[in-house]
Amino acid sequence: CREQGPLHEDKSSKSINFPSTMKSAILLSTLSLASAFAPAVNKASSTSLDACLSREKILSEPDTTEFGKIWDPLGLAEQGSDETIAWYRHAEIKHGRVAMAAFVGWWATGAGLRFPGELSYGLNFADVPSKGLEAWDAIPGWGKAQMLIFAGLIELHDELFHSVRGTHYMKGGQPGKNMVPGLFDPFGLSKGRTEEAKAKGRSSEIKNGRLAMVGIAGMWATATLEGSVPLQPPC
């Protein structure tokens, strides 16, 4: 309204005689500039906030049969916005997957399972020690660097593909879904499953991931602090 006031005065004044086409051009330019700023920004921010899964929806999985309610003694689930809770859940699922892989790898090494051939030049898989931390120490520095770089690339491209190939988990997408091609359900086991079955699978994965995080922490404690875990043999 403020932009239209001067134009209205120009039209009624006899001292200024703009052609009608010029007046129309100025009016259209003013309206387009006015509509290009505040309304567009407000709409985008509102959409991004409203699209995120609600706190209640995210915390409804997994089921709480064991405790009867959400076990959150520190009240972390009450902090931040819905986007924060979505980020927490995505991080929890990823850490759970890493812990499950680490636990299985530690167990397989301790059980004496080995790949054939060489791990690196001059180091056979069969020569890798059976204890977890000793096996890690036996890996050459460049081998450790390759694993860390590979994990970093997965993390980077997960965020990248979330933005270009699907809906980001903080903007309405499903937390925990890895968007790197070939990593999330490479065998297509989830195709054709009902939403109820998928929800049950997500709950099982979260619970198994939590258990694996406790398990790998216990194995690391046993390997570094003798006697820290009762009844746990050296590993």
N, CA, C and O of each residue as an XYZ file, in Angstrom:
940
protein
N       0.814     -1.199      0.000
C       0.000      0.000      0.000
C       0.850      1.252      0.000
O       0.496      2.258     -0.614
N       1.983      1.183      0.698
C       2.840      2.350      0.736
C       3.439      2.652     -0.633
O       3.635      3.814     -0.986
N       3.736      1.581     -1.419
C       4.317      1.820     -2.729
C       3.297      2.434     -3.694
O       3.671      3.166     -4.610
N       2.000      2.134     -3.488
C       0.995      2.607     -4.421
C       0.611      4.057     -4.190
O       0.079      4.699     -5.096
N       0.874      4.609     -2.969
C       0.484      5.969     -2.632
C       1.078      7.005     -3.551
O       0.339      7.791     -4.143
N       2.429      7.036     -3.695
C       3.041      8.021     -4.589
C       2.552      7.893     -6.014
O       2.395      8.896     -6.709
N       2.304      6.651     -6.464
C       1.839      6.488     -7.841
C       0.457      7.109     -8.025
O       0.145      7.691     -9.063
N      -0.356      6.965     -6.985
C      -1.684      7.557     -7.067
C      -1.613      9.076     -7.126
O      -2.380      9.708     -7.852
N      -0.692      9.666     -6.364
C      -0.520     11.109     -6.391
C      -0.004     11.581     -7.749
O      -0.413     12.632     -8.242
N       0.912     10.787     -8.362
C       1.444     11.161     -9.674
C       0.344     11.201    -10.720
O       0.366     12.018    -11.641
N      -0.635     10.287    -10.555
C      -1.700     10.219    -11.547
C      -2.601     11.450    -11.475
O      -3.095     11.921    -12.499
N      -2.817     11.976    -10.255
C      -3.722     13.114    -10.090
C      -3.040     14.452    -10.313
O      -3.712     15.467    -10.496
N      -1.710     14.467    -10.300
C      -0.979     15.723    -10.472
C      -0.901     16.102    -11.941
O      -0.695     15.253    -12.808
N      -1.073     17.419    -12.212
C      -1.002     17.898    -13.587
C       0.416     18.292    -13.989
O       0.694     18.523    -15.165
N       1.335     18.369    -12.976
C       2.694     18.802    -13.294
C       3.525     17.692    -13.885
O       4.552     17.945    -14.514
N       3.082     16.443    -13.686
C       3.833     15.302    -14.204
C       2.912     14.540    -15.132
O       1.828     14.126    -14.721
N       3.320     14.346    -16.369
C       2.481     13.675    -17.359
C       3.205     12.460    -17.925
O       3.693     12.495    -19.054
N       3.276     11.366    -17.127
C       3.860     10.121    -17.625
C       2.899      9.472    -18.593
O       1.688      9.507    -18.376
N       3.403      8.891    -19.636
C       2.537      8.090    -20.502
C       1.931      6.937    -19.712
O       2.519      6.463    -18.740
N       0.766      6.496    -20.129
C       0.080      5.428    -19.395
C       0.891      4.137    -19.374
O       0.852      3.395    -18.392
N       1.626      3.864    -20.453
C       2.446      2.646    -20.476
C       3.555      2.704    -19.451
O       3.876      1.689    -18.833
N       4.151      3.876    -19.255
C       5.202      4.015    -18.261
C       4.644      3.806    -16.853
O       5.277      3.165    -16.013
N       3.455      4.352    -16.606
C       2.840      4.171    -15.294
C       2.569      2.690    -15.017
O       2.795      2.204    -13.909
N       2.089      1.993    -16.023
C       1.802      0.565    -15.848
C       3.070     -0.213    -15.552
O       3.075     -1.111    -14.709
N       4.153      0.134    -16.253
C       5.426     -0.564    -16.040
C       5.936     -0.353    -14.629
O       6.395     -1.297    -13.985
N       5.859      0.882    -14.141
C       6.327      1.171    -12.788
C       5.473      0.438    -11.765
O       5.995     -0.112    -10.795
N       4.156      0.429    -11.980
C       3.260     -0.249    -11.055
C       3.559     -1.743    -10.987
O       3.634     -2.313     -9.899
N       3.728     -2.375    -12.142
C       4.017     -3.806    -12.177
C       5.361     -4.114    -11.532
O       5.495     -5.111    -10.823
N       6.366     -3.257    -11.775
C       7.682     -3.464    -11.170
C       7.610     -3.357     -9.664
O       8.233     -4.144     -8.951
N       6.856     -2.388     -9.172
C       6.737     -2.203     -7.729
C       6.064     -3.400     -7.077
O       6.522     -3.893     -6.045
N       4.975     -3.867     -7.681
C       4.265     -5.007     -7.128
C       5.107     -6.273     -7.152
O       5.078     -7.060     -6.205
N       5.863     -6.473     -8.241
C       6.692     -7.674     -8.330
C       7.813     -7.646     -7.308
O       8.138     -8.673     -6.713
N       8.413     -6.470     -7.097
C       9.467     -6.365     -6.092
C       8.906     -6.601     -4.697
O       9.539     -7.256     -3.869
N       7.724     -6.069     -4.443
C       7.130     -6.239     -3.124
C       6.806     -7.699     -2.837
O       6.954     -8.166     -1.707
N       6.361     -8.417     -3.867
C       5.987     -9.818     -3.669
C       7.171    -10.758     -3.719
O       7.030    -11.940     -3.406
N       8.348    -10.259     -4.109
C       9.503    -11.143     -4.279
C      10.254    -11.376     -2.987
O      11.101    -12.268     -2.931
N       9.975    -10.601     -1.937
C      10.792    -10.699     -0.734
C      10.070    -11.423      0.401
O      10.105    -12.652      0.466
N       9.428    -10.691      1.279
C       8.902    -11.264      2.516
C       7.977    -12.461      2.326
O       8.186    -13.477      2.990
N       6.979    -12.403      1.468
C       6.075    -13.550      1.380
C       6.769    -14.841      1.006
O       6.435    -15.888      1.561
N       7.737    -14.809      0.072
C       8.410    -16.039     -0.368
C       9.222    -16.640      0.756
O       9.207    -17.859      0.929
N       9.936    -15.827      1.535
C      10.765    -16.329      2.620
C       9.913    -16.949      3.713
O      10.238    -18.017      4.232
N       8.814    -16.275      4.064
C       7.950    -16.797      5.108
C       7.356    -18.140      4.713
O       7.248    -19.044      5.541
N       6.971    -18.269      3.453
C       6.380    -19.518      2.996
C       7.377    -20.650      3.044
O       7.025    -21.761      3.442
N       8.623    -20.399      2.648
C       9.634    -21.460      2.643
C       9.945    -21.931      4.049
O      10.029    -23.133      4.301
N      10.119    -20.973      4.985
C      10.453    -21.368      6.344
C       9.302    -22.118      6.997
O       9.522    -23.066      7.751
N       8.071    -21.695      6.709
C       6.921    -22.381      7.286
C       6.809    -23.797      6.759
O       6.507    -24.722      7.512
N       7.053    -23.971      5.457
C       6.965    -25.300      4.866
C       8.004    -26.237      5.448
O       7.689    -27.384      5.764
N       9.256    -25.765      5.599
C      10.322    -26.629      6.102
C      10.056    -27.054      7.531
O      10.404    -28.170      7.918
N       9.434    -26.171      8.336
C       9.162    -26.524      9.719
C       7.983    -27.485      9.814
O       8.023    -28.448     10.579
N       6.920    -27.220      9.028
C       5.725    -28.037      9.110
C       5.940    -29.422      8.519
O       5.255    -30.364      8.915
N       6.874    -29.574      7.579
C       7.042    -30.842      6.876
C       7.736    -31.891      7.726
O       7.577    -33.082      7.461
N       8.500    -31.496      8.735
C       9.239    -32.452      9.544
C       8.280    -33.353     10.307
O       7.230    -32.901     10.765
N       8.641    -34.641     10.447
C       7.827    -35.534     11.256
C       7.744    -35.001     12.680
O       8.717    -34.456     13.201
N       6.616    -35.153     13.291
C       6.420    -34.624     14.635
C       7.231    -35.424     15.652
O       7.599    -36.575     15.414
N       7.498    -34.790     16.780
C       8.214    -35.439     17.874
C       7.494    -36.720     18.306
O       8.125    -37.749     18.548
N       6.167    -36.641     18.397
C       5.381    -37.796     18.831
C       5.502    -38.955     17.848
O       5.608    -40.112     18.256
N       5.486    -38.645     16.544
C       5.607    -39.692     15.528
C       6.965    -40.370     15.602
O       7.048    -41.595     15.522
N       8.030    -39.593     15.752
C       9.373    -40.159     15.798
C       9.559    -41.016     17.034
O      10.126    -42.105     16.958
N       9.078    -40.522     18.189
C       9.278    -41.237     19.441
C       8.309    -42.395     19.621
O       8.419    -43.142     20.593
N       7.355    -42.557     18.695
C       6.444    -43.694     18.783
C       7.134    -45.002     18.389
O       6.595    -46.083     18.628
N       8.305    -44.908     17.796
C       9.103    -46.083     17.455
C      10.450    -45.977     18.161
O      11.029    -44.893     18.222
N      10.955    -47.084     18.694
C      10.316    -48.407     18.763
C       9.282    -48.463     19.876
O       9.124    -47.515     20.647
N       8.568    -49.609     19.949
C       7.596    -49.756     21.035
C       8.339    -49.845     22.373
O       9.524    -50.171     22.428
N       7.614    -49.548     23.431
C       8.254    -49.491     24.752
C       7.746    -50.622     25.647
O       7.428    -50.409     26.817
N       7.676    -51.827     25.077
C       7.167    -52.976     25.822
C       8.016    -53.261     27.060
O       7.488    -53.629     28.110
N       9.328    -53.090     26.934
C      10.233    -53.459     28.026
C      10.063    -52.551     29.250
O      10.065    -53.028     30.385
N       9.915    -51.234     29.013
C       9.839    -50.280     30.120
C       8.432    -49.729     30.352
O       8.158    -49.150     31.403
N       7.548    -49.905     29.383
C       6.208    -49.378     29.522
C       6.087    -47.912     29.144
O       4.976    -47.404     28.994
N       7.209    -47.226     28.988
C       7.232    -45.822     28.578
C       8.607    -45.527     27.998
O       9.510    -46.362     28.064
N       8.761    -44.342     27.433
C      10.052    -43.956     26.866
C      11.069    -43.820     27.988
O      10.842    -43.090     28.953
N      12.183    -44.518     27.865
C      13.236    -44.444     28.882
C      14.172    -43.300     28.514
O      15.019    -43.428     27.630
N      14.004    -42.201     29.198
C      14.775    -40.995     28.897
C      15.066    -40.247     30.205
O      14.498    -39.181     30.447
N      15.956    -40.806     31.057
C      16.188    -40.210     32.382
C      16.783    -38.804     32.319
O      16.595    -38.025     33.254
N      17.490    -38.461     31.250
C      18.092    -37.132     31.134
C      17.180    -36.120     30.440
O      17.515    -34.940     30.340
N      16.036    -36.585     29.966
C      15.096    -35.672     29.315
C      15.579    -35.124     27.986
O      15.204    -34.017     27.601
N      16.417    -35.891     27.271
C      16.956    -35.404     25.999
C      15.871    -35.261     24.935
O      15.973    -34.414     24.048
N      14.829    -36.095     25.028
C      13.763    -36.039     24.026
C      12.920    -34.778     24.153
O      12.130    -34.467     23.261
N      13.079    -34.052     25.251
C      12.320    -32.824     25.439
C      13.067    -31.594     24.949
O      12.528    -30.487     24.986
N      14.283    -31.772     24.498
C      15.095    -30.640     24.066
C      14.926    -30.386     22.570
O      14.772    -31.321     21.784
N      14.954    -29.130     22.196
C      14.965    -28.771     20.787
C      13.613    -28.936     20.112
O      12.599    -29.219     20.749
N      13.638    -28.746     18.790
C      12.436    -28.794     17.969
C      12.227    -30.193     17.398
O      12.979    -31.120     17.699
N      11.201    -30.329     16.576
C      10.967    -31.611     15.902
C      12.153    -31.977     15.013
O      12.502    -33.152     14.892
N      12.773    -30.970     14.391
C      13.946    -31.222     13.553
C      15.100    -31.793     14.379
O      15.842    -32.653     13.905
N      15.248    -31.311     15.616
C      16.303    -31.820     16.499
C      16.070    -33.285     16.820
O      17.010    -34.080     16.797
N      14.826    -33.655     17.119
C      14.507    -35.041     17.433
C      14.746    -35.933     16.209
O      15.230    -37.057     16.341
N      14.403    -35.427     15.020
C      14.660    -36.197     13.793
C      16.149    -36.420     13.600
O      16.573    -37.497     13.182
N      16.949    -35.392     13.908
C      18.414    -35.535     13.785
C      18.934    -36.532     14.814
O      19.796    -37.351     14.496
N      18.416    -36.474     16.058
C      18.804    -37.433     17.092
C      18.518    -38.863     16.634
O      19.376    -39.738     16.749
N      17.316    -39.096     16.119
C      16.945    -40.450     15.716
C      17.799    -40.933     14.552
O      18.226    -42.088     14.544
N      18.057    -40.068     13.563
C      18.903    -40.451     12.433
C      20.294    -40.825     12.924
O      20.867    -41.820     12.481
N      20.841    -40.021     13.844
C      22.173    -40.307     14.386
C      22.167    -41.597     15.195
O      23.120    -42.373     15.124
N      21.110    -41.835     15.962
C      21.029    -43.054     16.769
C      21.043    -44.299     15.884
O      21.749    -45.266     16.169
N      20.261    -44.266     14.817
C      20.181    -45.431     13.932
C      21.527    -45.687     13.265
O      21.954    -46.836     13.152
N      22.204    -44.618     12.820
C      23.501    -44.796     12.172
C      24.531    -45.346     13.149
O      25.303    -46.239     12.800
N      24.547    -44.819     14.373
C      25.493    -45.328     15.366
C      25.176    -46.786     15.720
O      26.085    -47.581     15.961
N      23.899    -47.127     15.749
C      23.525    -48.508     16.008
C      24.011    -49.446     14.918
O      24.458    -50.555     15.209
N      23.930    -49.016     13.674
C      24.416    -49.855     12.569
C      25.924    -50.044     12.645
O      26.430    -51.147     12.440
N      26.637    -48.961     12.939
C      28.092    -49.067     13.069
C      28.442    -50.010     14.220
O      29.357    -50.825     14.101
N      27.713    -49.897     15.337
C      27.981    -50.756     16.491
C      27.706    -52.221     16.171
O      28.454    -53.098     16.603
N      26.638    -52.496     15.416
C      26.349    -53.882     15.040
C      27.460    -54.451     14.164
O      27.884    -55.592     14.350
N      27.928    -53.649     13.207
C      29.024    -54.113     12.351
C      30.298    -54.324     13.161
O      31.015    -55.304     12.955
N      30.581    -53.394     14.091
C      31.785    -53.520     14.913
C      31.719    -54.742     15.822
O      32.712    -55.447     15.999
N      30.541    -54.988     16.398
C      30.402    -56.141     17.296
C      30.614    -57.451     16.538
O      31.325    -58.341     17.003
N      29.988    -57.556     15.366
C      30.146    -58.774     14.567
C      31.597    -58.945     14.132
O      32.123    -60.058     14.158
N      32.255    -57.844     13.728
C      33.660    -57.930     13.331
C      34.561    -58.345     14.475
O      35.470    -59.156     14.295
N      34.312    -57.790     15.655
C      35.117    -58.146     16.831
C      34.926    -59.623     17.173
O      35.885    -60.343     17.451
N      33.641    -60.062     17.144
C      33.356    -61.462     17.451
C      33.994    -62.394     16.414
O      34.592    -63.406     16.778
N      33.870    -62.060     15.136
C      34.416    -62.926     14.082
C      35.930    -63.039     14.205
O      36.493    -64.118     14.022
N      36.590    -61.919     14.517
C      38.043    -61.959     14.683
C      38.427    -62.837     15.870
O      39.355    -63.642     15.785
N      37.700    -62.673     16.981
C      37.991    -63.495     18.161
C      37.697    -64.962     17.943
O      38.340    -65.817     18.552
N      36.721    -65.275     17.072
C      36.380    -66.670     16.793
C      37.345    -67.314     15.813
O      37.229    -68.507     15.536
N      38.294    -66.552     15.282
C      39.294    -67.101     14.379
C      38.902    -67.103     12.919
O      39.580    -67.725     12.102
N      37.820    -66.420     12.569
C      37.415    -66.360     11.165
C      38.303    -65.365     10.423
O      38.532    -64.255     10.905
N      38.800    -65.756      9.263
C      39.704    -64.899      8.500
C      39.397    -65.001      7.006
O      38.964    -66.045      6.518
N      39.628    -63.897      6.288
C      39.580    -63.928      4.837
C      40.852    -64.576      4.312
O      41.887    -64.537      4.976
N      40.786    -65.168      3.134
C      42.017    -65.693      2.534
C      42.875    -64.560      1.962
O      42.374    -63.464      1.710
N      44.139    -64.821      1.764
C      45.018    -63.852      1.113
C      45.623    -62.844      2.064
O      45.710    -63.077      3.269
N      46.044    -61.706      1.498
C      46.757    -60.683      2.248
C      45.858    -59.495      2.581
O      45.047    -59.051      1.769
N      46.031    -59.005      3.791
C      45.374    -57.767      4.184
C      46.110    -56.577      3.585
O      45.484    -55.621      3.128
N      47.407    -56.633      3.588
C      48.278    -55.647      2.951
C      49.566    -56.355      2.573
O      49.755    -57.529      2.892
N      50.445    -55.645      1.897
C      51.693    -56.271      1.438
C      52.490    -56.774      2.636
O      52.884    -55.998      3.507
N      52.720    -58.076      2.666
C      53.496    -58.681      3.744
C      52.694    -59.049      4.976
O      53.256    -59.571      5.938
N      51.370    -58.786      4.971
C      50.533    -59.124      6.132
C      49.332    -59.927      5.664
O      48.438    -59.407      4.996
N      49.327    -61.215      6.029
C      48.213    -62.089      5.682
C      47.071    -61.909      6.674
O      47.290    -61.561      7.834
N      45.858    -62.149      6.207
C      44.713    -62.115      7.116
C      44.887    -63.126      8.240
O      44.465    -62.882      9.371
N      45.502    -64.248      7.936
C      45.675    -65.294      8.940
C      46.603    -64.861     10.065
O      46.569    -65.442     11.150
N      47.430    -63.851      9.823
C      48.369    -63.386     10.844
C      47.794    -62.298     11.749
O      48.461    -61.858     12.686
N      46.582    -61.867     11.483
C      45.960    -60.819     12.303
C      45.623    -61.396     13.677
O      45.019    -62.467     13.750
N      45.995    -60.718     14.769
C      45.697    -61.230     16.117
C      44.203    -61.426     16.341
O      43.386    -60.823     15.645
N      43.845    -62.259     17.299
C      42.448    -62.590     17.552
C      41.750    -61.565     18.434
O      40.526    -61.449     18.374
N      42.482    -60.825     19.243
C      41.853    -59.836     20.114
C      41.572    -58.559     19.335
O      42.373    -58.136     18.501
N      40.433    -57.958     19.616
C      39.934    -56.857     18.812
C      40.865    -55.679     18.668
O      41.174    -55.280     17.546
N      41.327    -55.102     19.777
C      42.181    -53.923     19.699
C      43.557    -54.263     19.145
O      44.176    -53.441     18.469
N      44.036    -55.462     19.425
C      45.310    -55.887     18.854
C      45.191    -56.054     17.338
O      46.129    -55.752     16.601
N      44.043    -56.533     16.882
C      43.817    -56.659     15.438
C      43.795    -55.282     14.783
O      44.337    -55.109     13.691
N      43.177    -54.307     15.434
C      43.149    -52.943     14.904
C      44.553    -52.348     14.836
O      44.901    -51.675     13.865
N      45.355    -52.597     15.869
C      46.727    -52.073     15.887
C      47.579    -52.697     14.786
O      48.529    -52.074     14.310
N      47.245    -53.934     14.373
C      48.039    -54.617     13.350
C      47.767    -54.082     11.947
O      48.557    -54.327     11.036
N      46.674    -53.362     11.758
C      46.344    -52.818     10.433
C      47.260    -51.636     10.133
O      47.403    -50.752     10.977
N      47.875    -51.593      8.971
C      48.739    -50.449      8.616
C      47.975    -49.136      8.640
O      46.753    -49.115      8.493
N      48.695    -48.050      8.824
C      48.083    -46.734      8.928
C      47.227    -46.366      7.734
O      46.144    -45.802      7.890
N      47.717    -46.690      6.514
C      46.949    -46.355      5.322
C      45.660    -47.169      5.245
O      44.657    -46.705      4.702
N      45.692    -48.388      5.791
C      44.469    -49.187      5.820
C      43.424    -48.559      6.727
O      42.242    -48.522      6.385
N      43.857    -48.062      7.889
C      42.931    -47.366      8.787
C      42.388    -46.104      8.118
O      41.203    -45.789      8.226
N      43.283    -45.385      7.422
C      42.863    -44.152      6.755
C      41.815    -44.440      5.674
O      40.864    -43.676      5.511
N      41.989    -45.536      4.941
C      41.020    -45.894      3.901
C      39.646    -46.155      4.498
O      38.633    -45.736      3.937
N      39.606    -46.842      5.629
C      38.312    -47.134      6.263
C      37.635    -45.851      6.743
O      36.427    -45.685      6.573
N      38.400    -44.955      7.334
C      37.838    -43.706      7.835
C      37.371    -42.810      6.686
O      36.322    -42.172      6.775
N      38.163    -42.768      5.603
C      37.766    -41.969      4.442
C      36.505    -42.541      3.803
O      35.619    -41.790      3.396
N      36.420    -43.856      3.715
C      35.238    -44.498      3.138
C      33.993    -44.171      3.968
O      32.936    -43.861      3.420
N      34.133    -44.245      5.301
C      33.001    -43.899      6.168
C      32.607    -42.437      6.000
O      31.421    -42.107      5.999
N      33.602    -41.560      5.858
C      33.312    -40.145      5.658
C      32.599    -39.877      4.342
O      31.711    -39.027      4.276
N      32.984    -40.599      3.293
C      32.329    -40.434      1.995
C      30.873    -40.902      2.047
O      29.996    -40.291      1.435
N      30.623    -41.983      2.780
C      29.246    -42.443      2.938
C      28.419    -41.381      3.643
O      27.290    -41.098      3.242
N      28.983    -40.788      4.700
C      28.271    -39.757      5.449
C      27.985    -38.540      4.574
O      26.879    -38.000      4.591
N      28.986    -38.114      3.812
C      28.833    -36.948      2.943
C      27.774    -37.178      1.879
O      26.906    -36.332      1.667
N      27.844    -38.324      1.209
C      26.916    -38.580      0.114
C      25.518    -38.922      0.628
O      24.540    -38.739     -0.096
N      25.408    -39.407      1.845
C      24.086    -39.620      2.425
C      23.351    -38.289      2.530
O      22.185    -38.194      2.145
N      24.020    -37.266      3.045
C      23.405    -35.943      3.139
C      23.147    -35.353      1.743
O      22.118    -34.720      1.505
N      24.095    -35.571      0.832
C      23.947    -35.042     -0.525
C      22.745    -35.643     -1.234
O      21.921    -34.917     -1.792
N      22.642    -36.972     -1.215
C      21.540    -37.633     -1.916
C      20.208    -37.417     -1.214
O      19.159    -37.482     -1.855
N      20.229    -37.162      0.092
C      18.991    -36.816      0.784
C      18.401    -35.539      0.198
O      17.182    -35.374      0.156
N      19.262    -34.644     -0.250
C      18.809    -33.354     -0.767
C      18.364    -33.430     -2.227
O      17.479    -32.681     -2.640
N      18.968    -34.328     -3.014
C      18.695    -34.337     -4.455
C      17.871    -35.533     -4.913
O      17.314    -35.501     -6.010
N      17.777    -36.587     -4.105
C      17.066    -37.783     -4.541
C      15.856    -38.126     -3.685
O      15.119    -39.061     -3.999
N      15.649    -37.390     -2.623
C      14.531    -37.714     -1.755
C      14.252    -36.586     -0.795
O      14.749    -35.473     -0.963
N      13.451    -36.880      0.218
C      13.090    -35.891      1.219
C      14.017    -36.030      2.415
O      14.162    -37.120      2.969
N      14.640    -34.939      2.813
C      15.584    -34.967      3.924
C      14.865    -35.370      5.210
O      13.702    -35.024      5.418
N      15.577    -36.112      6.074
C      14.952    -36.608      7.297
C      14.559    -35.491      8.262
O      13.770    -35.726      9.177
N      15.091    -34.282      8.079
C      14.697    -33.143      8.903
C      13.595    -32.317      8.236
O      13.180    -31.286      8.765
N      13.119    -32.779      7.058
C      12.067    -32.067      6.337
C      10.940    -33.010      5.923
O      10.272    -32.790      4.913
N      10.741    -34.050      6.706
C       9.630    -34.949      6.439
C      10.025    -36.343      6.011
O       9.175    -37.232      5.966
N      11.312    -36.566      5.690
C      11.764    -37.892      5.309
C      11.885    -38.817      6.517
O      11.782    -38.381      7.663
N      12.104    -40.097      6.238
C      12.195    -41.093      7.303
C      13.597    -41.109      7.900
O      14.550    -41.425      7.186
N      13.763    -40.780      9.190
C      15.094    -40.857      9.811
C      15.660    -42.271      9.741
O      14.946    -43.249      9.961
N      16.946    -42.366      9.434
C      17.611    -43.656      9.379
C      17.755    -44.229      7.985
O      18.527    -45.167      7.781
N      17.029    -43.686      7.019
C      17.130    -44.200      5.654
C      18.377    -43.641      4.990
O      18.521    -42.427      4.848
N      19.276    -44.526      4.585
C      20.504    -44.104      3.926
C      20.248    -43.984      2.429
O      19.771    -44.923      1.793
N      20.571    -42.818      1.876
C      20.256    -42.543      0.480
C      21.391    -42.867     -0.480
O      21.243    -42.671     -1.687
N      22.531    -43.364      0.028
C      23.631    -43.736     -0.855
C      23.205    -44.951     -1.674
O      22.807    -45.961     -1.093
N      23.277    -44.887     -2.997
C      22.823    -46.007     -3.835
C      23.512    -47.318     -3.462
O      24.738    -47.381     -3.368
N      22.709    -48.363     -3.249
C      23.247    -49.684     -2.976
C      23.456    -50.004     -1.516
O      23.728    -51.158     -1.182
N      23.340    -49.021     -0.624
C      23.583    -49.283      0.796
C      22.299    -49.583      1.557
O      22.294    -50.426      2.453
N      21.208    -48.900      1.208
C      19.951    -49.123      1.909
C      19.161    -50.200      1.181
O      18.691    -49.993      0.062
N      19.021    -51.349      1.828
C      18.253    -52.467      1.278
C      18.720    -52.836     -0.131
O      17.935    -52.758     -1.076
N      19.992    -53.239     -0.288
C      20.501    -53.554     -1.631
C      19.823    -54.765     -2.279
O      19.837    -54.897     -3.503
N      19.232    -55.650     -1.470
C      18.580    -56.844     -2.010
C      17.070    -56.670     -2.175
O      16.369    -57.606     -2.560
N      16.573    -55.461     -1.881
C      15.156    -55.194     -2.075
C      14.241    -55.981     -1.168
O      13.139    -56.351     -1.574
N      14.679    -56.251      0.072
C      13.871    -57.057      0.983
C      12.627    -56.316      1.469
O      11.642    -56.942      1.862
N      12.671    -54.984      1.441
C      11.527    -54.217      1.942
C      10.446    -53.992      0.887
O       9.366    -53.494      1.204
N      10.731    -54.356     -0.362
C       9.731    -54.159     -1.412
C       8.542    -55.098     -1.191
O       8.709    -56.290     -0.931
N       7.361    -54.540     -1.300
C       6.163    -55.347     -1.132
C       5.729    -55.529      0.310
O       4.672    -56.107      0.561
N       6.520    -55.051      1.267
C       6.142    -55.181      2.674
C       5.124    -54.108      3.047
O       5.145    -53.003      2.504
N       4.255    -54.438      3.957
C       3.253    -53.486      4.404
C       3.903    -52.430      5.300
O       5.008    -52.629      5.803
N       3.208    -51.305      5.494
C       3.724    -50.260      6.366
C       3.871    -50.765      7.794
O       4.792    -50.367      8.507
N       2.968    -51.637      8.207
C       3.063    -52.207      9.552
C       4.317    -53.057      9.701
O       4.994    -53.003     10.727
N       4.625    -53.845      8.670
C       5.827    -54.681      8.711
C       7.095    -53.831      8.686
O       8.076    -54.151      9.356
N       7.070    -52.740      7.907
C       8.228    -51.844      7.874
C       8.446    -51.183      9.224
O       9.584    -51.055      9.675
N       7.372    -50.764      9.871
C       7.485    -50.146     11.191
C       8.053    -51.132     12.211
O       8.872    -50.756     13.049
N       7.622    -52.388     12.141
C       8.147    -53.409     13.039
C       9.629    -53.649     12.784
O      10.400    -53.844     13.724
N      10.028    -53.636     11.513
C      11.439    -53.798     11.179
C      12.289    -52.644     11.685
O      13.401    -52.852     12.169
N      11.758    -51.407     11.573
C      12.499    -50.250     12.084
C      12.679    -50.338     13.599
O      13.746    -50.023     14.127
N      11.622    -50.769     14.290
C      11.724    -50.907     15.740
C      12.762    -51.952     16.128
O      13.541    -51.740     17.057
N      12.774    -53.076     15.423
C      13.753    -54.124     15.710
C      15.171    -53.635     15.464
O      16.080    -53.939     16.237
N      15.361    -52.876     14.386
C      16.699    -52.370     14.083
C      17.188    -51.410     15.160
O      18.349    -51.468     15.566
N      16.301    -50.523     15.625
C      16.699    -49.560     16.659
C      17.076    -50.291     17.943
O      18.076    -49.959     18.579
N      16.280    -51.281     18.322
C      16.565    -52.025     19.551
C      17.863    -52.823     19.432
O      18.676    -52.832     20.356
N      18.055    -53.491     18.297
C      19.294    -54.240     18.095
C      20.504    -53.319     18.068
O      21.573    -53.673     18.564
N      20.332    -52.122     17.480
C      21.425    -51.160     17.454
C      21.782    -50.682     18.842
O      22.961    -50.532     19.163
N      20.778    -50.442     19.672
C      21.044    -50.015     21.049
C      21.787    -51.112     21.809
O      22.742    -50.833     22.534
N      21.352    -52.345     21.644
C      22.012    -53.464     22.312
C      23.453    -53.612     21.827
O      24.354    -53.903     22.615
N      23.662    -53.411     20.526
C      25.016    -53.524     19.975
C      25.922    -52.417     20.505
O      27.109    -52.651     20.731
N      25.377    -51.206     20.708
C      26.191    -50.127     21.260
C      26.638    -50.464     22.679
O      27.780    -50.199     23.056
N      25.731    -51.050     23.465
C      26.111    -51.494     24.814
C      27.134    -52.620     24.728
O      28.097    -52.655     25.495
N      26.917    -53.544     23.783
C      27.825    -54.687     23.651
C      29.226    -54.289     23.243
O      30.193    -54.766     23.838
N      29.369    -53.423     22.238
C      30.705    -53.043     21.783
C      31.412    -52.194     22.835
O      32.633    -52.259     22.972
N      30.633    -51.389     23.586
C      31.226    -50.616     24.678
C      31.751    -51.545     25.766
O      32.802    -51.287     26.352
N      31.020    -52.626     26.038
C      31.472    -53.598     27.035
C      32.733    -54.330     26.599
O      33.631    -54.566     27.407
N      32.799    -54.689     25.319
C      33.993    -55.384     24.814
C      35.207    -54.460     24.841
O      36.312    -54.887     25.175
N      34.996    -53.189     24.487
C      36.115    -52.243     24.534
C      36.582    -52.042     25.969
O      37.785    -51.976     26.223
N      35.638    -51.944     26.920
C      35.999    -51.777     28.323
C      36.774    -52.988     28.838
O      37.746    -52.842     29.579
N      36.340    -54.178     28.443
C      37.041    -55.397     28.862
C      38.467    -55.430     28.322
O      39.386    -55.873     29.012
N      38.652    -54.963     27.095
C      39.978    -55.001     26.474
C      40.921    -53.955     27.042
O      42.138    -54.129     26.987
N      40.388    -52.885     27.583
C      41.241    -51.787     28.072
C      41.339    -51.736     29.591
O      42.356    -51.300     30.131
N      40.283    -52.183     30.290
C      40.266    -52.139     31.761
C      39.956    -53.540     32.275
O      38.798    -53.955     32.282
N      40.953    -54.251     32.693
C      40.782    -55.631     33.127
C      39.825    -55.703     34.319
O      39.974    -54.973     35.299
N      38.850    -56.591     34.212
C      37.887    -56.779     35.292
C      36.762    -55.764     35.322
O      35.940    -55.788     36.239
N      36.703    -54.878     34.350
C      35.661    -53.846     34.362
C      34.281    -54.404     34.055
O      33.277    -53.825     34.469
N      34.212    -55.516     33.338
C      32.929    -56.147     33.006
C      32.894    -57.527     33.654
O      33.639    -58.413     33.235
N      32.054    -57.734     34.660
C      32.016    -59.034     35.357
C      31.669    -60.192     34.403
O      30.830    -60.051     33.514
N      32.318    -61.310     34.606
C      32.073    -62.540     33.873
C      32.449    -62.478     32.399
O      32.206    -63.437     31.666
N      33.040    -61.367     31.945
C      33.428    -61.228     30.550
C      34.875    -61.688     30.377
O      35.775    -61.092     30.969
N      35.125    -62.736     29.579
C      36.500    -63.185     29.369
C      37.287    -62.171     28.527
O      36.678    -61.341     27.851
N      38.604    -62.218     28.553
C      39.418    -61.291     27.734
C      39.043    -61.410     26.261
O      38.814    -62.508     25.756
N      38.983    -60.283     25.589
C      38.592    -60.322     24.182
C      39.346    -59.240     23.407
O      39.159    -59.103     22.198
